[in-house]
């Protein structure tokens, strides 16, 4: 093989090697930036709840390992209260509305009765009852709501999952 061909072959192989090396470094750098971004949002203590400001007026409150997320101060608990003693997994507040995911250790029937009583003044559009849960959709005061209460073992030590969507009626 001629020296010129050997040089070209060497340069070609070196370029391919450098391409792989550089792409690997770029990927590692992107992963590091993503981890740093997540760490800045989540804070230093993994056990603490976190409040994250999102674009516009949206706010996301996330629970920590053992620390329930906070309901926003302006949440209309007088319209649709959260069942007592719930562990709040997350709250998304945006445009005057709220999406809440919570867990309870209480008896499922007691939680369902609590929400049926809370919805006595509601204009129910659809409602479903079954052995392991309850859902209801409608309007309540100046809000449109959707609530689900289900038996759940998703979170250790808790027996029920409660999801609430509450938004200003249009």
C-alpha positions as CSV (number, residue, x, y, z in Angstrom):
1,X,0.0,0.0,0.0
2,X,1.3,3.4,-0.8
3,X,2.3,5.9,1.9
4,X,-0.3,8.3,0.7
5,X,-3.1,5.7,1.0
6,X,-1.9,4.8,4.5
7,X,-2.0,8.5,5.6
8,X,-5.5,8.9,4.2
9,X,-6.7,5.6,5.9
10,X,-5.1,6.7,9.2
11,X,-6.7,10.2,9.0
12,X,-10.1,8.6,8.1
13,X,-9.9,6.2,11.1
14,X,-8.8,9.0,13.4
15,X,-11.7,11.2,12.3
16,X,-14.2,8.4,12.9
17,X,-12.6,7.8,16.4
18,X,-12.7,11.5,17.2
19,X,-16.3,11.7,16.0
20,X,-17.4,8.9,18.4
21,X,-15.3,10.5,21.2
22,X,-16.9,13.9,20.7
23,X,-20.4,12.6,20.4
24,X,-20.0,10.6,23.6
25,X,-18.7,13.7,25.5
26,X,-21.6,15.8,24.1
27,X,-24.1,13.2,25.3
28,X,-22.5,13.1,28.8
29,X,-22.5,16.9,28.9
30,X,-26.3,17.0,28.0
31,X,-27.0,14.4,30.7
32,X,-25.1,16.4,33.3
33,X,-26.9,19.6,32.3
34,X,-30.3,17.8,32.6
35,X,-29.3,16.5,36.1
36,X,-28.1,19.9,37.2
37,X,-31.4,21.5,36.0
38,X,-33.5,18.9,37.8
39,X,-31.4,19.3,41.0
40,X,-31.9,23.1,40.9
41,X,-35.7,22.5,40.7
42,X,-35.8,19.8,43.3
43,X,-33.5,21.4,45.8
44,X,-30.9,19.8,47.9
45,X,-33.1,17.9,50.3
46,X,-35.0,15.0,48.6
47,X,-37.3,14.6,51.6
48,X,-38.8,18.2,51.3
49,X,-41.7,19.3,49.2
50,X,-40.9,21.6,46.3
51,X,-42.8,24.5,44.7
52,X,-41.9,25.0,41.0
53,X,-42.8,28.2,39.1
54,X,-43.9,27.3,35.5
55,X,-44.5,29.6,32.6
56,X,-47.3,32.2,33.0
57,X,-49.0,32.0,36.4
58,X,-48.7,28.2,36.7
59,X,-47.2,26.7,39.9
60,X,-46.5,23.0,40.5
61,X,-46.2,21.9,44.2
62,X,-44.6,18.4,44.5
63,X,-44.4,16.3,47.6
64,X,-41.1,15.1,49.1
65,X,-40.4,11.6,50.3
66,X,-42.3,12.2,53.6
67,X,-43.4,15.8,53.2
68,X,-46.9,16.5,51.7
69,X,-47.1,19.2,49.1
70,X,-48.9,22.4,50.1
71,X,-52.2,23.5,48.8
72,X,-51.9,27.0,47.4
73,X,-53.2,29.7,49.7
74,X,-55.8,30.8,47.1
75,X,-57.2,27.2,46.7
76,X,-61.0,27.5,47.3
77,X,-61.3,24.9,50.1
78,X,-64.7,26.4,50.9
79,X,-66.0,25.3,47.5
80,X,-64.4,21.8,47.3
81,X,-62.4,20.9,50.4
82,X,-59.7,18.2,50.5
83,X,-60.5,15.3,52.8
84,X,-58.8,15.6,56.2
85,X,-55.4,14.0,56.7
86,X,-54.5,13.5,53.1
87,X,-51.0,13.2,51.8
88,X,-50.9,15.6,48.8
89,X,-48.7,14.2,46.1
90,X,-48.9,17.1,43.7
91,X,-50.9,20.3,43.0
92,X,-50.8,22.1,39.7
93,X,-52.3,25.6,39.8
94,X,-52.8,27.5,36.6
95,X,-55.3,30.1,35.3
96,X,-57.3,30.0,38.5
97,X,-57.7,26.2,38.4
98,X,-56.2,23.3,40.3
99,X,-55.3,19.7,39.7
100,X,-54.7,17.8,42.9
101,X,-53.4,14.3,43.4
102,X,-53.6,13.0,47.0
103,X,-53.7,9.8,49.1
104,X,-55.7,9.0,52.2
105,X,-55.4,6.3,54.9
106,X,-59.1,6.6,55.7
107,X,-61.9,4.2,54.9
108,X,-62.8,4.4,51.2
109,X,-66.6,4.6,52.0
110,X,-66.0,7.5,54.4
111,X,-64.0,9.5,51.8
112,X,-66.7,8.9,49.2
113,X,-69.4,10.0,51.6
114,X,-67.3,13.1,52.4
115,X,-67.2,14.1,48.8
116,X,-70.8,13.3,48.1
117,X,-71.7,15.6,50.9
118,X,-69.3,18.3,49.6
119,X,-71.0,18.1,46.2
120,X,-74.6,18.4,47.4
121,X,-74.9,21.8,45.9
122,X,-73.3,20.7,42.6
123,X,-75.0,20.5,39.3
124,X,-73.8,17.0,38.4
125,X,-73.3,16.2,34.7
126,X,-72.0,12.6,35.2
127,X,-71.4,10.4,38.2
128,X,-70.3,6.8,38.6
129,X,-70.3,4.6,41.7
130,X,-68.7,1.2,41.9
131,X,-67.3,-1.1,44.6
132,X,-63.8,0.4,44.6
133,X,-64.5,4.1,43.8
134,X,-66.5,7.1,42.8
135,X,-66.3,9.7,40.1
136,X,-68.2,12.9,39.6
137,X,-68.2,15.7,37.0
138,X,-70.1,18.9,37.0
139,X,-70.3,22.5,38.1
140,X,-70.0,23.7,41.7
141,X,-70.5,27.4,42.3
142,X,-68.4,29.2,39.8
143,X,-66.2,26.2,39.1
144,X,-66.3,23.1,36.9
145,X,-65.0,20.1,38.8
146,X,-64.0,16.5,38.1
147,X,-63.2,14.3,41.1
148,X,-62.2,10.7,41.4
149,X,-61.8,8.6,44.6
150,X,-60.5,5.1,44.1
151,X,-59.1,2.3,46.2
152,X,-55.3,2.3,45.7
153,X,-52.2,0.7,47.1
154,X,-50.0,2.8,44.9
155,X,-48.5,4.7,47.9
156,X,-47.3,2.5,50.7
157,X,-49.6,2.8,53.8
158,X,-52.4,4.6,52.0
159,X,-55.7,3.0,50.9
160,X,-57.2,5.6,48.6
161,X,-56.3,7.9,45.7
162,X,-58.1,11.2,45.4
163,X,-57.8,13.3,42.2
164,X,-59.5,16.7,41.9
165,X,-59.7,19.0,38.9
166,X,-61.3,22.3,39.8
167,X,-61.3,25.1,37.2
168,X,-63.3,28.3,36.8
169,X,-66.5,27.6,34.8
170,X,-66.5,29.1,31.3
